[in-house]
Amino acid sequence: MKSGRRIAWVLLLLLLLLSQGCGKKAPPFVPGNVFAFRVEGLKALAQGDQVLLTGALVPGESRNMEKPVSVKCRVYTLYYPAEKAPCEECPLPFETFEEVQPDILGNGKFQCTFPLGEKKGIYFFMVRLVDRNGNVGPPSGPSSLKLM
């Protein structure tokens, strides 16, 4: 009988310990505003030592559909030598970015200029818009630029 009680106490103790470790205990909250504007159809064009990135500004599934103000643009870049270009289906590991001030034009047009490297090869670009509160929008599709 003693071993049965001992097992019951151990199981009760384990149950109490495990019940305290499931998830973060906090009151429920309403998530903040999500910045849903994104750039669609991103295109890159070399202009001297700069690259001009253009595309269409598209509102996402946000309730706030007004034109974004005080927006910055994160430009992610990747460089590959021409002989080591990735395959078309390969995922691109965008990691480094620089923030620049974009031009939000009328009719939902987007453009920004960005310094271009001097190396010959293939450059890939991706853009994410950032609102004045630091909320980052969804990524654009990648765009490539070949310098030969």
TIKOLDREN-248220 format. One line per 2 residues: their letters; for each residue x negated, y, z negated of N, C-alpha, C. Coordinates in pm, 1 decimal, decimal comma. Each point is the difference from the previous one (the first is absolute). Layout:
// TIKOLDREN-248220
a	X Y Z X Y Z X Y Z | ...
***
This chain:
// TIKOLDREN-248220
mk	-81,3 -119,4 0,0 81,3 119,4 0,0 -85,7 125,8 0,0 | -117,9 -8,0 -64,8 -87,1 117,0 -4,9 -48,9 38,1 139,7
sg	-31,0 -99,7 83,6 -49,8 31,0 134,7 109,9 63,3 85,3 | 125,0 -39,2 -19,2 111,0 60,5 73,5 19,2 145,8 -38,2
rr	-14,5 31,9 -128,0 10,5 140,0 -44,7 -117,7 81,9 53,4 | -117,1 -61,3 -1,8 -119,5 70,2 47,3 15,6 34,3 148,4
ia	48,8 -92,2 77,9 21,1 23,8 143,7 105,2 108,6 20,1 | 107,0 -1,4 -80,0 104,4 101,8 11,8 -56,0 138,6 -31,8
wv	-82,7 9,4 -104,2 -59,2 130,1 -35,5 -95,4 49,1 109,2 | -78,6 -89,8 55,1 -93,2 38,1 107,1 78,0 47,5 122,2
ll	106,5 -69,6 36,7 81,2 41,5 114,1 66,9 134,7 -24,5 | 49,6 21,7 -123,0 61,2 128,0 -33,4 -102,3 112,8 6,8
ll	-120,2 -24,6 -51,3 -106,8 100,4 4,3 -38,7 31,6 144,5 | -13,3 -103,4 83,0 -32,8 22,3 140,8 109,8 78,7 71,8
ll	123,7 -31,6 -31,6 111,7 71,4 61,2 -3,0 147,6 -37,4 | -27,4 30,4 -124,8 -6,9 140,1 -43,8 -117,0 73,4 64,2
ll	-114,5 -66,0 10,4 -116,3 64,3 61,5 19,9 24,5 148,9 | 55,7 -96,7 69,5 19,0 13,7 144,2 109,9 100,2 34,8
sq	99,4 13,4 -84,2 107,9 93,9 31,8 -46,2 144,7 -6,8 | -106,8 27,2 -71,3 -51,8 136,4 -10,1 -86,8 37,5 120,0
gc	-41,4 -94,9 79,1 -93,3 27,9 108,3 61,2 3,7 137,6 | 131,1 10,3 14,4 56,3 1,0 134,2 31,0 141,3 45,5
gk	-88,1 56,2 76,6 26,6 129,6 61,0 -27,7 117,3 -91,6 | 12,9 115,4 56,4 -22,7 124,0 -73,0 130,6 42,2 -66,6
ka	-5,7 22,2 -127,5 118,3 43,3 -73,7 6,8 152,6 5,3 | 92,2 51,4 74,2 18,5 144,1 12,2 143,8 26,3 40,4
pp	48,6 119,8 -32,5 136,3 32,0 42,0 6,8 13,4 152,1 | 115,5 -21,8 60,1 13,1 14,6 145,0 -19,9 145,7 41,9
fv	-44,9 20,0 123,1 -23,2 135,3 49,8 43,4 9,0 145,1 | 25,6 121,6 42,5 35,7 26,0 138,6 -128,8 28,5 75,0
pg	-27,6 -71,1 110,5 -123,6 26,0 72,9 -0,7 140,3 58,0 | -121,2 56,9 11,6 -13,9 134,3 54,3 31,0 3,3 148,1
nv	-4,1 118,6 55,5 25,2 14,6 143,5 -108,6 -70,8 79,1 | 40,2 -68,6 101,6 -93,2 -66,4 87,7 -11,9 85,9 125,6
fa	-123,6 28,1 38,1 -22,8 80,0 118,8 4,9 -92,2 120,7 | 104,1 12,3 78,6 24,4 -98,3 105,5 -33,0 50,4 139,9
fr	-48,6 122,5 15,3 -36,7 45,3 133,7 -123,5 -74,6 47,0 | 0,8 -35,8 128,3 -113,9 -69,5 57,2 -23,6 49,9 141,7
ve	-116,1 -33,7 52,2 -35,3 36,2 136,4 15,6 -124,2 85,6 | 72,8 14,8 109,5 24,5 -111,7 90,8 -62,6 32,3 135,0
gl	-50,4 -100,9 67,1 -60,0 19,8 132,4 -128,8 80,0 -6,0 | -85,6 -30,0 -96,9 -125,6 74,0 -17,3 -89,7 -18,9 121,9
ka	-51,7 111,9 51,8 -92,8 -1,8 113,3 -121,4 83,4 -36,0 | -116,2 -43,7 45,8 -125,6 69,5 -26,7 -60,4 47,0 131,2
la	-47,5 125,7 1,1 -60,6 59,5 118,9 -125,5 75,5 -42,4 | -114,2 -32,7 62,9 -125,9 66,9 -32,6 -1,4 139,3 59,7
qg	-40,4 96,9 -82,5 -15,6 139,0 44,5 -130,8 52,7 -56,9 | -108,1 -20,4 74,9 -131,7 40,9 -47,6 -42,2 -85,2 -118,7
dq	-32,5 65,4 -111,1 -39,5 -74,3 -119,8 117,9 -24,0 -94,7 | 121,4 19,7 50,0 122,6 -20,3 -78,3 87,9 -103,4 69,5
vl	90,2 -57,6 -75,5 102,5 -86,5 57,5 134,3 62,9 -33,8 | 87,7 6,5 98,7 134,5 51,8 -19,2 92,7 -119,2 -16,0
lt	65,1 -8,5 -115,9 95,6 -106,6 -26,8 140,1 57,2 15,3 | 81,7 -62,8 82,1 136,6 47,2 22,1 98,2 -114,5 -18,7
ga	123,5 35,3 -26,1 103,7 -100,0 -15,4 132,4 66,5 -31,6 | 97,9 -82,1 -28,4 133,4 49,3 -35,4 18,3 -13,5 -150,7
lv	54,8 103,0 -61,4 28,7 -1,0 -142,9 138,4 -60,8 -19,5 | 4,8 -111,9 -71,9 124,2 -75,0 -15,3 36,3 -8,1 -147,3
pg	123,7 42,1 -36,9 41,5 -19,6 -139,3 33,3 -146,6 -21,7 | -36,6 -50,4 -115,3 29,0 -139,8 -31,8 140,4 -14,8 -54,4
es	18,7 -97,8 -83,4 130,6 -26,2 -57,5 18,2 79,9 -127,8 | -37,8 124,0 3,2 9,7 86,8 -117,1 131,2 76,1 3,5
rn	46,8 37,6 -115,6 121,9 81,6 -6,3 -30,1 144,3 38,0 | -123,2 41,1 -19,6 -39,7 137,0 29,1 -55,3 5,9 141,7
me	77,2 47,6 95,5 -40,0 0,6 140,0 -49,6 136,2 47,7 | -21,9 93,6 -90,9 -45,6 130,6 45,4 -147,3 -5,6 37,7
kp	-44,2 99,1 74,5 -136,9 5,1 50,0 -97,4 6,6 -118,1 | -106,9 -81,9 2,1 -94,0 2,0 -111,5 -79,7 129,9 -3,1
vs	-19,4 51,3 -119,8 -80,8 120,5 -17,1 -119,3 -35,4 -87,0 | -105,8 77,4 14,0 -123,1 -20,0 -76,6 -48,9 -144,3 11,1
vk	-8,0 -48,5 121,3 -41,4 -137,5 23,9 -147,7 -1,8 36,0 | -68,8 -102,4 -47,9 -136,8 -26,8 43,0 2,6 -130,3 77,7
cr	-108,4 -29,1 63,5 -7,8 -116,7 85,9 -126,3 -77,8 -36,2 | 16,6 -127,7 -32,0 -114,6 -87,3 -22,8 -32,3 -69,4 131,3
vy	-118,9 25,0 49,3 -44,2 -62,9 123,8 -98,8 -110,8 -37,0 | 41,0 -123,8 25,0 -85,4 -115,2 -24,4 -74,8 -30,8 129,6
tl	-128,3 -28,0 -10,7 -79,8 -27,9 119,6 -78,0 -130,5 -16,0 | -24,8 -61,3 113,5 -85,7 -118,0 10,3 -84,6 16,0 124,7
yy	-123,3 -44,6 -6,7 -87,6 5,1 115,9 -55,7 -139,3 27,0 | -2,4 -38,1 127,4 -62,6 -124,5 43,0 -86,4 30,3 121,8
pa	-120,4 -58,3 6,5 -75,1 8,8 125,2 80,3 -69,5 109,6 | -18,3 42,2 123,9 79,9 -52,7 111,3 -11,6 -151,2 13,3
ek	-118,3 -55,2 -26,5 -18,8 -144,3 15,3 55,9 -80,8 -117,4 | 39,2 64,5 -107,9 55,1 -70,9 -116,7 143,7 41,9 -29,8
ap	73,2 38,5 102,1 139,1 44,2 -18,7 86,7 -115,4 -49,6 | 93,1 27,1 -89,9 87,0 -107,6 -50,3 103,9 -39,7 105,1
ce	56,5 -118,6 -17,1 104,7 -44,3 92,9 126,1 84,5 -21,5 | 89,9 -3,1 95,1 120,4 83,7 -8,2 92,3 -40,3 -113,8
ec	4,0 -128,4 -35,7 87,6 -47,9 -106,7 -64,7 8,6 -137,8 | -128,6 26,6 -4,5 -72,2 2,4 -127,8 47,6 116,8 -85,7
pl	18,3 -23,0 -130,5 35,3 112,1 -87,9 -120,0 93,5 -15,5 | 27,6 127,1 -7,6 -104,9 100,0 -13,2 -12,9 40,2 -147,0
pf	-118,1 -14,8 -58,9 -17,5 29,5 -143,0 -23,7 149,4 -26,6 | 103,1 81,8 15,9 -12,5 142,4 -26,3 -21,5 21,0 -149,4
et	-107,9 66,8 -37,2 -27,4 27,2 -141,2 -32,3 146,3 -24,6 | -90,0 55,1 79,8 -42,8 137,8 -24,4 91,8 97,5 72,7
fe	22,4 113,3 -63,8 84,8 102,2 60,7 -48,2 137,6 -41,1 | 44,9 97,1 77,2 -19,9 141,0 -33,1 134,1 69,2 11,9
ev	23,4 96,9 -87,8 125,5 73,9 6,9 -22,6 128,4 79,3 | 89,2 24,9 94,9 -4,7 120,2 82,1 138,2 63,3 1,0
qp	5,0 124,3 41,4 127,7 70,8 10,3 56,8 -21,0 140,5 | 115,4 -63,7 11,5 57,0 -23,2 132,6 81,4 120,1 47,6
di	32,3 -1,6 127,9 93,8 96,6 56,7 131,6 -73,6 20,7 | 103,4 42,2 -72,0 133,3 -56,7 19,8 70,3 94,1 96,3
lg	15,6 -44,3 121,3 56,8 84,2 104,1 151,2 -18,3 4,3 | 66,3 84,7 75,5 144,2 -13,6 17,0 35,2 -129,3 72,1
ng	124,6 -38,4 -5,7 51,9 -120,4 66,7 -66,3 -128,6 -49,0 | -45,4 -1,9 -124,2 -55,4 -122,9 -55,9 -134,3 -41,0 55,6
kf	-78,6 94,2 49,2 -132,3 -31,2 53,8 -104,1 17,5 -109,3 | -100,5 -86,7 2,0 -108,4 1,5 -97,1 -131,8 5,2 74,8
qc	-94,9 77,6 -54,1 -136,1 -3,6 52,7 -96,8 46,6 -107,6 | -121,7 -50,3 8,4 -107,1 47,5 -87,2 -132,1 -26,4 70,6
tf	-100,5 76,5 -36,7 -133,7 -21,0 54,3 -88,3 -54,7 -110,5 | -97,0 -78,4 42,0 -84,2 -70,9 -93,5 -139,1 -9,2 61,2
pl	-107,4 17,2 -79,9 -135,1 -11,5 56,8 -26,3 -140,3 53,8 | -61,3 -5,9 114,0 -27,4 -127,9 65,7 -147,1 -33,6 -15,5
ge	-30,2 -126,3 -24,4 -138,5 -44,1 -10,8 -72,3 12,3 132,6 | -131,6 -6,9 -7,0 -80,6 14,2 121,5 -38,4 -133,9 60,6
kk	24,9 -109,6 -70,1 -39,3 -131,3 50,3 91,6 -44,2 113,6 | -59,3 -68,5 96,0 77,6 -59,1 109,2 61,7 -129,4 -51,1
gi	124,5 -25,3 37,8 68,7 -120,5 -43,5 149,5 23,7 -5,8 | 66,5 -76,1 -85,8 145,2 9,1 -12,7 35,4 50,8 -139,3
yf	81,7 103,6 -2,2 49,5 55,9 -125,1 148,2 -34,7 -12,4 | 40,2 -38,5 -119,9 140,9 -26,3 -28,7 47,1 101,4 -103,3
fm	123,1 45,9 16,6 57,6 99,6 -91,1 137,0 -46,8 -48,3 | 31,6 37,2 -122,1 131,9 -20,9 -57,1 29,2 121,4 -87,8
vr	126,1 41,9 -4,2 38,1 121,4 -72,9 107,3 -32,8 -103,2 | -14,7 60,2 -117,6 105,2 -4,1 -102,2 19,2 142,2 -49,7
lv	124,6 44,3 -6,7 30,5 133,9 -48,0 11,5 -0,8 -151,9 | -39,9 111,4 -61,1 2,2 14,1 -145,5 77,4 127,8 -33,1
dr	100,0 -10,0 -89,2 75,7 120,0 -36,0 -71,8 78,9 -109,0 | 56,3 113,2 -38,2 -66,5 88,7 -96,4 -11,8 -61,1 -139,3
ng	78,1 -104,9 -29,3 -8,2 -67,2 -129,4 -97,3 -117,7 1,1 | -63,1 -25,2 113,2 -95,5 -109,9 10,2 61,0 -132,5 41,4
nv	129,3 -2,0 32,9 63,9 -122,7 46,9 -46,5 -28,5 142,5 | -42,7 -121,8 23,5 -53,4 -38,4 130,9 107,2 -73,5 79,2
gp	18,9 42,2 123,8 98,9 -61,5 87,3 -51,4 -127,5 63,2 | 84,5 -67,7 75,8 -40,7 -124,3 65,6 -103,1 25,6 109,9
ps	-79,3 -101,5 33,3 -104,1 18,4 101,1 55,7 4,2 142,1 | -70,5 72,6 83,9 32,7 -1,8 142,7 -59,7 -126,8 58,9
gp	33,2 -27,4 121,3 -67,7 -108,6 69,8 -140,8 46,5 35,9 | -92,5 -91,8 23,2 -136,3 41,6 33,9 -9,0 52,6 142,9
ss	-97,7 84,7 21,6 -30,2 52,3 133,1 -150,4 -12,8 19,8 | -42,3 -27,6 122,5 -141,8 -16,7 25,0 -50,7 102,6 100,6
lk	-128,6 24,9 -7,5 -66,4 93,4 90,2 -136,2 -58,3 33,2 | -29,3 -19,2 129,2 -126,6 -55,7 43,4 -91,0 111,6 46,5
lm	-118,6 5,8 -57,0 -102,9 93,9 44,1 -113,5 -79,4 63,1 | -22,4 23,8 127,6 -104,7 -74,4 70,4 -102,9 95,8 54,4
***
